[in-house]
Amino acid sequence: MKNRRQMGRGKKGRCGCRMLNEVRPGEKVCIRCHHACGAIRQRLLDLGFVPSARVDVIRRAPLGDPIQLKVNNYNVTLRKSEAAQIEIEAA
């Protein structure tokens, strides 16, 4: 059985917005919110993935995992599963 976070969520976010794992290299986006919890949530916040932060997608690995991003003037690499928990909007 699905928990509350998973109910009604497919690839898109709760409101039909895009998730960070869906962006292509070269795109510039802003973080709207993230749906992570626990230690992953704290790690994302520590890395600068806070609401309204601007993120540039640098590149993706050949199979799509991991994703190299630029946030707050430094490069960060996230797993696809971590990026799937970050809701974004166009910059």
C-alpha positions as CSV (number, residue, x, y, z in Angstrom):
1,M,0.0,0.0,0.0
2,K,1.2,3.5,-0.8
3,N,1.9,6.0,1.9
4,R,0.5,9.5,1.8
5,R,3.5,11.0,-0.1
6,Q,3.2,8.5,-2.9
7,M,-0.6,8.7,-3.4
8,G,-1.5,10.6,-6.5
9,R,2.1,11.2,-7.5
10,G,3.5,10.0,-10.8
11,K,6.4,11.7,-12.4
12,K,5.1,15.1,-11.8
13,G,4.9,16.9,-8.5
14,R,1.8,17.4,-6.4
15,C,0.6,20.4,-8.4
16,G,1.8,19.1,-11.8
17,C,5.1,20.9,-11.6
18,R,8.4,19.4,-12.9
19,M,10.9,17.6,-10.8
20,L,14.6,18.2,-10.9
21,N,15.4,14.8,-12.3
22,E,13.4,15.7,-15.5
23,V,15.5,18.7,-16.6
24,R,18.0,18.6,-19.5
25,P,21.6,19.9,-19.5
26,G,21.8,23.7,-20.0
27,E,18.5,24.4,-18.4
28,K,18.3,27.0,-15.5
29,V,15.5,26.4,-12.9
30,C,14.5,27.6,-9.5
31,I,13.6,25.3,-6.6
32,R,10.0,25.5,-5.6
33,C,10.1,23.0,-2.7
34,H,11.3,19.5,-1.9
35,H,9.6,16.5,-0.6
36,A,12.5,14.7,1.0
37,C,12.5,13.8,4.7
38,G,15.0,12.9,7.4
39,A,18.7,12.9,6.7
40,I,18.3,13.4,2.9
41,R,16.2,16.5,3.5
42,Q,18.9,17.9,5.8
43,R,21.6,17.1,3.3
44,L,19.8,18.9,0.5
45,L,19.2,21.9,2.7
46,D,22.9,22.0,3.7
47,L,24.0,21.8,0.1
48,G,21.9,24.9,-0.8
49,F,18.8,23.3,-2.2
50,V,16.4,25.7,-0.5
51,P,13.3,27.2,-2.0
52,S,13.9,30.0,-4.6
53,A,17.6,28.9,-5.1
54,R,18.7,29.0,-8.7
55,V,20.0,25.7,-10.2
56,D,21.9,25.3,-13.5
57,V,22.0,21.8,-14.9
58,I,25.6,21.1,-16.1
59,R,25.4,17.5,-17.4
60,R,23.9,14.1,-16.9
61,A,25.7,10.7,-16.9
62,P,25.1,8.6,-20.0
63,L,22.4,6.5,-18.2
64,G,20.9,9.6,-16.5
65,D,22.4,9.0,-13.1
66,P,24.0,11.0,-11.5
67,I,23.2,14.6,-12.5
68,Q,25.8,17.4,-12.1
69,L,24.2,20.7,-11.0
70,K,25.5,24.2,-10.2
71,V,23.9,25.8,-7.1
72,N,25.3,28.9,-5.3
73,N,28.4,29.0,-7.4
74,Y,29.6,25.4,-6.7
75,N,29.1,22.1,-8.5
76,V,27.0,19.4,-6.8
77,T,26.3,15.9,-8.0
78,L,23.0,14.3,-7.1
79,R,21.5,10.9,-7.6
80,K,18.5,10.7,-9.8
81,S,16.4,9.5,-6.8
82,E,17.4,12.5,-4.8
83,A,16.7,14.9,-7.6
84,A,13.3,13.3,-8.0
85,Q,12.3,14.8,-4.6
86,I,13.0,18.4,-5.6
87,E,10.1,20.3,-7.2
88,I,11.2,23.1,-9.6
89,E,9.9,25.9,-11.8
90,A,11.4,27.8,-14.7
91,A,14.0,30.4,-13.7
